[in-house]
């Protein structure tokens, strides 16, 4: 089932569900109460749920990369320890590095696949699992979302900050650090840009919440910011964010992709927009190559 065949009301419900405003039961219940062409919309709603096995683009065993799960200290975080998925190109390095930050449900297979895409492009990638202090990504997004909501959000952000510092100083890293993230991870990418200052060399948030206007002055890394055209909550933050970037002379590029919705890069659901996702990713890799070389 493709994006255009799904009723607009279901996308609105799915957005509420994805961001934790309603649970799976309510999402499917309210969807089932809707009719499209005289037929229950439940099948359409079920089609919006992620299909990770079908969406993998790069195998764990791809010969171009080497991946492993790593544990590392995270002082001040949720438990003092973090776990992440570290992926390197197959050669010896050292490499410029990119932190890949998950959505609001932990390190799911889509984000692991993105980390492999980053490594195939020539970078050392780390995708931290913010849920590792509570047992890790539980194998499904519903439980992952509940676990992430239950964490102390300041400590969770500290875990991401510590992950960035761990990656930057890793023995395989050349010290050049970039960050990218999606949804919650996009907002956290902006947080890292504010917090790390000149320790971050490039940041690429995908449809992420903007930082507080008064904090934008602390950003030193160039930004490449991706927006979906139909994403009311995130896009409402754009004017003030862009004005603050200009006022503080922060180097940035912004792209909004026509016909897209929040989550358009995630190829595991019908919100995926192939042309926009490919273009945004092409721009992302080119941006990292420019600023991390």
C-alpha positions, 0 to 999 in steps of 0.5 A: 500500500503506497502513501497516496492510497492512505486516507489523510485522517489515518496519517494524523492518527498515526502521527499521534500514535508515533509521538506517544499521544495515543497507544497502539490499541487506541490508534487501531480502534479509532482507525477501525471506526473510520470508513474509506469508501464504505470500508473500515480503515483498519487495514490502512492503519495496519499498513502504516506500522513498520515492516523492518525486515522488508526495509533493510538496505544493507546486510549485517554481513555486508563485506564493505563494513564491520559492525559490532555492539559496544559498551562504554561509560556514560557518567550522569546518564540513565545508568552510567553505562551505554551500549551502541552499534558501532560500524566501520568501513572495512579498511583500517582507518582512522575515519571521520565519525558520525553519530546516528540518533534514533527516534523516540523508541530506541535503536530499532532495525531502521536506525541500525540500517542507517548506521550501516549506510553511513559506514558504507559511505566511508564514515565510522558510525555509532548508533547509541541505544538510549534504552540500553540502561533499561534493557535495550530496544525491546524488539518492537516500537510500542514497548520501545516508545513506552520505555523511552517515555519513562526515562529521565529525559535530561539523563537520556540526552546526557547519554547521547552527549556521552555517546558523541564524546565516546565516538569522537575520541574512539581509536578508529576516529580521526577526531572529526565528528558529525551527527544526524538523527530522525524525529526525536533524534533530529531534535537531539542532533540540534541539542548536540549542536548547541551543547558541543559547540566547536567539538562538533563539525557538522549536524544534520537533523531530520524533522527534529524539534528546534532548540530554544532560540536563546541557545542558538548562539552556542551553535558553531557547527554548520547545519543541514536541516531537512523538513517534511512539507506536511509536518505542522508541529515541527514546521511551526518551529522553523521561522524562529529557528531560522531567524535565530540562525541568521541573527547569530551567523550560524552557517546552515542549509534548509530543505523542505521536501514537497509532498512529504510527511514527518518520517519520510526517510524511514523506508519501513512505513508508507510515510516513506517518500523514496525520491525525497529520502534519496535526495536528502540522503545524498545531500547528507553524505555530501555535507558530511564529506565536505565538513568532515574531510 
